Protein backbone atom coordinates (compact mmCIF):
# COMPACT_ATOMS: atom_id res chain seq x y z
CA UNK A 1 0.00 0.00 0.00
CA UNK A 2 1.40 3.41 -0.92
CA UNK A 3 0.63 6.69 0.78
CA UNK A 4 -0.35 8.44 -2.44
CA UNK A 5 -4.09 7.85 -2.28
CA UNK A 6 -4.62 5.99 0.98
CA UNK A 7 -4.18 8.58 3.72
CA UNK A 8 -7.96 9.00 3.81
CA UNK A 9 -8.21 5.49 5.29
CA UNK A 10 -7.30 4.45 8.80
CA UNK A 11 -4.53 2.14 7.55
CA UNK A 12 -3.09 4.81 5.24
CA UNK A 13 -3.22 7.38 8.01
CA UNK A 14 -1.39 5.01 10.36
CA UNK A 15 1.33 4.51 7.73
CA UNK A 16 1.58 8.27 7.24
CA UNK A 17 1.81 8.80 10.99
CA UNK A 18 4.50 6.15 11.46
CA UNK A 19 6.54 7.49 8.56
CA UNK A 20 6.40 11.17 9.49
CA UNK A 21 5.89 11.41 13.27
CA UNK A 22 9.52 11.27 14.42
CA UNK A 23 10.95 13.43 11.58
CA UNK A 24 8.24 16.05 12.19
CA UNK A 25 8.97 16.02 15.93
CA UNK A 26 12.64 16.61 15.14
CA UNK A 27 11.74 19.40 12.72
CA UNK A 28 9.58 21.17 15.30
CA UNK A 29 12.13 20.54 18.07
CA UNK A 30 14.66 22.50 16.00
CA UNK A 31 12.32 25.46 16.29
CA UNK A 32 10.84 25.24 19.80
CA UNK A 33 13.80 23.57 21.61
CA UNK A 34 11.45 21.55 23.84
CA UNK A 35 10.81 17.91 22.96
CA UNK A 36 7.57 17.62 24.95
CA UNK A 37 6.21 20.72 23.23
CA UNK A 38 7.35 19.29 19.88
CA UNK A 39 5.43 16.08 20.49
CA UNK A 40 2.36 18.04 21.55
CA UNK A 41 2.50 20.12 18.36
CA UNK A 42 2.85 17.06 16.12
CA UNK A 43 0.14 15.10 17.92
CA UNK A 44 -2.20 18.06 17.52
CA UNK A 45 -1.15 18.33 13.87
CA UNK A 46 -2.09 14.72 13.17
CA UNK A 47 -5.41 15.08 15.00
CA UNK A 48 -6.26 18.12 12.86
CA UNK A 49 -5.03 16.33 9.74
CA UNK A 50 -7.30 13.36 10.44
CA UNK A 51 -10.27 15.63 11.11
CA UNK A 52 -9.70 17.53 7.83
CA UNK A 53 -8.49 14.61 5.72
CA UNK A 54 -11.53 14.68 3.43
CA UNK A 55 -11.04 18.41 2.75
CA UNK A 56 -7.43 17.98 1.59
CA UNK A 57 -7.12 17.60 -2.19
CA UNK A 58 -5.76 14.25 -3.39
CA UNK A 59 -3.11 15.94 -5.54
CA UNK A 60 -1.48 17.84 -2.65
CA UNK A 61 2.01 16.81 -1.52
CA UNK A 62 1.23 15.35 1.89
CA UNK A 63 4.82 15.68 3.06
CA UNK A 64 4.91 19.38 2.11
CA UNK A 65 1.48 19.87 3.68
CA UNK A 66 2.58 18.28 6.97
CA UNK A 67 5.84 20.20 7.19
CA UNK A 68 4.15 23.51 6.34
CA UNK A 69 1.45 22.87 8.95
CA UNK A 70 4.08 21.78 11.51
CA UNK A 71 6.09 24.95 10.86
CA UNK A 72 3.02 27.16 11.33
CA UNK A 73 1.96 25.36 14.48
CA UNK A 74 5.51 25.55 15.87
CA UNK A 75 5.62 29.29 15.19
CA UNK A 76 2.33 29.68 17.04
CA UNK A 77 3.79 27.66 19.92
CA UNK A 78 6.87 29.89 20.00
CA UNK A 79 4.67 32.99 20.03
CA UNK A 80 2.68 31.46 22.90
CA UNK A 81 5.93 30.73 24.81
CA UNK A 82 7.15 34.30 24.28
CA UNK A 83 3.88 35.81 25.51
CA UNK A 84 3.94 33.52 28.54
CA UNK A 85 7.59 34.35 29.26
CA UNK A 86 6.90 38.08 29.02
CA UNK A 87 3.90 37.76 31.30
CA UNK A 88 5.91 35.75 33.86
CA UNK A 89 8.73 38.31 33.78
CA UNK A 90 6.26 41.15 34.28
CA UNK A 91 4.61 39.28 37.16
CA UNK A 92 7.96 38.60 38.83
CA UNK A 93 8.88 42.28 38.70
CA UNK A 94 5.48 43.33 40.00
CA UNK A 95 5.55 40.61 42.64
CA UNK A 96 8.89 41.80 43.94
CA UNK A 97 7.57 45.36 44.30
CA UNK A 98 4.32 44.24 45.88
CA UNK A 99 6.00 41.79 48.28
CA UNK A 100 7.92 44.70 49.75
CA UNK A 101 4.59 46.37 50.50
CA UNK A 102 3.04 43.34 52.19
CA UNK A 103 4.55 43.27 55.62
CA UNK A 104 1.68 43.01 58.02
CA UNK A 105 1.17 39.35 59.01
CA UNK A 106 -2.50 39.99 59.90
CA UNK A 107 -3.17 41.38 56.41
CA UNK A 108 -1.33 38.45 54.83
CA UNK A 109 -3.36 35.98 56.91
CA UNK A 110 -6.63 37.68 55.92
CA UNK A 111 -5.62 37.63 52.26
CA UNK A 112 -4.81 33.93 52.51
CA UNK A 113 -8.26 33.24 54.01
CA UNK A 114 -9.98 35.07 51.13
CA UNK A 115 -7.90 33.14 48.61
CA UNK A 116 -8.64 29.80 50.29
CA UNK A 117 -12.37 30.60 50.25
CA UNK A 118 -12.20 31.44 46.54
CA UNK A 119 -10.25 28.24 45.80
CA UNK A 120 -12.81 26.18 47.73
CA UNK A 121 -15.59 27.54 45.47
CA UNK A 122 -13.94 26.02 42.38
CA UNK A 123 -15.55 22.88 40.89
CA UNK A 124 -13.98 19.75 42.37
CA UNK A 125 -11.83 18.65 39.40
CA UNK A 126 -10.74 22.22 38.59
CA UNK A 127 -9.79 22.74 42.24
CA UNK A 128 -7.81 19.48 42.22
CA UNK A 129 -5.90 20.53 39.08
CA UNK A 130 -5.26 24.01 40.48
CA UNK A 131 -3.93 22.68 43.80
CA UNK A 132 -1.75 20.07 42.08
CA UNK A 133 -0.17 22.89 40.09
CA UNK A 134 0.10 25.59 42.72
CA UNK A 135 0.59 23.71 45.96
CA UNK A 136 2.22 20.47 44.83
CA UNK A 137 4.27 22.25 42.18
CA UNK A 138 3.42 19.73 39.46
CA UNK A 139 3.84 20.65 35.80
CA UNK A 140 0.85 20.49 33.48
CA UNK A 141 2.22 17.36 31.84
CA UNK A 142 2.61 15.63 35.22
CA UNK A 143 -0.94 16.58 36.19
CA UNK A 144 -2.28 15.32 32.85
CA UNK A 145 -0.49 11.99 33.29
CA UNK A 146 -1.59 11.55 36.89
CA UNK A 147 -5.25 12.35 36.11
CA UNK A 148 -5.19 10.61 32.72
CA UNK A 149 -6.36 13.73 30.87
CA UNK A 150 -4.83 15.82 28.10
CA UNK A 151 -2.41 18.66 28.72
CA UNK A 152 -4.86 20.95 26.90
CA UNK A 153 -7.54 20.03 29.46
CA UNK A 154 -5.14 20.93 32.27
CA UNK A 155 -4.31 24.25 30.57
CA UNK A 156 -7.99 25.05 30.04
CA UNK A 157 -8.94 24.17 33.61
CA UNK A 158 -6.06 26.24 35.02
CA UNK A 159 -7.08 29.19 32.86
CA UNK A 160 -10.66 28.91 34.08
CA UNK A 161 -9.53 28.55 37.70
CA UNK A 162 -7.34 31.65 37.51
CA UNK A 163 -10.11 33.60 35.80
CA UNK A 164 -12.58 32.57 38.51
CA UNK A 165 -10.13 33.51 41.27
CA UNK A 166 -9.48 36.91 39.70
CA UNK A 167 -13.24 37.52 39.54
CA UNK A 168 -13.85 36.26 43.10
CA UNK A 169 -11.05 38.36 44.57
CA UNK A 170 -11.40 41.50 42.46
CA UNK A 171 -13.45 43.31 45.11
CA UNK A 172 -10.72 42.83 47.69
CA UNK A 173 -7.42 43.11 45.90
CA UNK A 174 -5.84 44.72 42.90
CA UNK A 175 -5.16 42.14 40.17
CA UNK A 176 -1.41 42.13 40.78
CA UNK A 177 -1.81 41.21 44.45
CA UNK A 178 -4.00 38.25 43.47
CA UNK A 179 -1.12 36.69 41.53
CA UNK A 180 1.23 37.24 44.45
CA UNK A 181 -1.04 35.95 47.18
CA UNK A 182 -1.97 32.74 45.42
CA UNK A 183 1.60 31.70 46.17
CA UNK A 184 1.35 32.59 49.88
CA UNK A 185 1.33 29.47 52.05
Long-range contacts (C-beta under 8 A, 24 or more apart in sequence): 3-62, 5-58, 7-53, 7-62, 8-53, 8-54, 13-49, 13-50, 13-53, 16-62, 17-46, 20-63, 20-66, 21-46, 24-66, 24-67, 24-70, 27-67, 27-70, 27-71, 27-74, 28-70, 28-73, 28-74, 28-77, 31-71, 31-74, 31-75, 31-78, 32-74, 32-77, 32-78, 32-81, 36-141, 37-77, 37-81, 38-74, 40-77, 40-151, 41-70, 41-73, 41-74, 41-77, 42-70, 44-73, 45-69, 45-70, 45-73, 91-176, 91-179, 94-176, 94-179, 94-180, 95-176, 95-179, 95-180, 98-176, 98-177, 98-180, 99-180, 102-177, 102-180, 108-181, 108-184, 111-172, 111-173, 111-177, 111-181, 111-184, 112-181, 112-184, 114-169, 114-172, 114-173, 115-165, 115-169, 115-178, 115-181, 115-182, 115-184, 117-168, 118-164, 118-165, 118-168, 118-169, 119-165, 121-164, 121-168, 122-161, 122-164, 122-165, 125-157, 126-157, 126-160, 126-161, 126-164, 127-161, 129-154, 129-157, 129-158, 129-161, 130-157, 130-158, 130-161, 133-158, 134-182, 134-183, 135-185
